[in-house]
């Protein structure tokens, strides 16, 4: 749906399935007394129905597209092209999960207060990063659509427009997290101890001023993915992840938990320089070199 420029339909399916899931959770647990299995069945039913309906709607939409000849049921060539884009993203998510496990292991050594504060603050941080990642996916679709339509000149304009949009979004988050972080952290803590609250506030005050840089990085990553420049995308992304894990382990020794939190902005800044450099280098090329780069 996103690739054909329709973001409303998947949102409607998501909203409907999520709302139905909550209602069925209450029904199965409170009235049918099914316990944990009831919540699992509610999720399976709602997500399954949403999946089937969205697939039916998508197939109906695809019939409107005129294609020469008969569309094959399976194509190894298309599978290869999809894999080139998908595998780096899969590896990215896998490395993120492994990296988070390593960082969590380092954090655990500082005690339950630091762990609780980090858990609360990282939820607030993930709210921002998830929003930026979603916008980056939109930029990726925008880039691919315009390159496919031979309107390459629109890509830099879209990149700049996306940057302006996310920067406007990030400023309120930065101010809110930096100056009102204590109240937000307390909201996510069942028993807010001074150690936990202090840890959460410190994390937000170290990380939040760099949201503008993280936004630039994720928007630029979207252009790289949409342009098919997966090697460049992987280089920038894995640099961020590796730096974050390594520096969290190294800086935690002399600086304590503050050293762990500092690994986030250091990784973001370094990866942003790499990602933006790849973007500028690609979109300053001219003529046949441009087309060759994109087709690759």
PyMOL commands that set and color helices and strands:
alter all, ss='L'
color gray80, all
select helices_A, chain A and resi 2-4+8-31+35-62+76-108+112-148+153-187+194-226+230-255+257-282+288-295
alter helices_A, ss='H'
color red, helices_A
deselect
rebuild
show_as cartoon
